[in-house]
Amino acid sequence: MRNLLFWPAILLLAPQALYVRRTAPRFAPADGPTSGACGRGSEARLLAIGDSIVAGVGVSTLSRGLVGRTAGPLSELLAKSIHWQALGVSGYDSARVIGDLVPQLPKEQFDYVVVSVGVNDITGLKTLRSWRQNLSILLDALSAHSPDAVIAVAGMPPLHGFPLLPQPLRATLGMRARVFDGVARDVIGRRRNVVHVPLDFDPTPEQFSADGYHPSEESYIDFGRRTAEAMAALRQDGIESGTG
């Protein structure tokens, strides 16, 4: 039902959506190196791949973005040295991540992978069918590249609370995000070694950067911790069940 309601609503809201696209502030990706390391112990490799969240929009350096904020707590949870790499481009939807970023994966396999994708599919008015298909293709490609990796897929953020978005566009995109998140949960639930990291918090203005759209530095800290805990728990479950 939500899917049927979305299309007539978004057609009516097209002028509002175009205005937001035209006037929204454009923040640059994070500066600094796209790889790094933290912690001590035996080495584990972490990849973050996807959109502006992986590119670190809203923070000064990637060490303060999702990949860095995941690597720190993951190192503590595993008692390992985490060598991380970020492969993200602001504005990329699932199709562009598959077409442009997956071919850039290095030869070396990763132990952990964080995926942030989907919001640009929503704002780009992609269908549920294409979203399901592309997410499946992306996860297949990542699993083929690193068969033993634990993969964490970020859930859809609460677009219904994004300060940048005016009403009723905000509510409409929020409804769409919940539908997309349901599709993602279904795709992920059919796969071994893949975990969904929900972002179903009740948003407040201080959780966003100055653009009213991307996370604040404090939000990246919480986001990274949640992601690290989810991956470490799945890895431990795999070890205990004999599948890791």
Secondary structure, 3 states (H helix, E strand, C coil): CHHHHHHHHHHHCHHHHHHHHHHCCCCCCCECCCEEEECCCCEEEEEEEECHHHHCCCCCEHHHCHHHHHHHHHHHHHCCEEEEEEEECCCCCHHHHHHHHHHHCCCCCCCEEEEECCHHHHHCCCCHHHHHHHHHHHHHHHHHHCCCCEEEEECCCCHHHCCCCCCCHHHHHHHHHHHHHHHHHHHHHCCCCEEEECCCCCCCHHHECCCCCCECHHHHHHHHHHHHHHHHHHHHHHHHHCCC
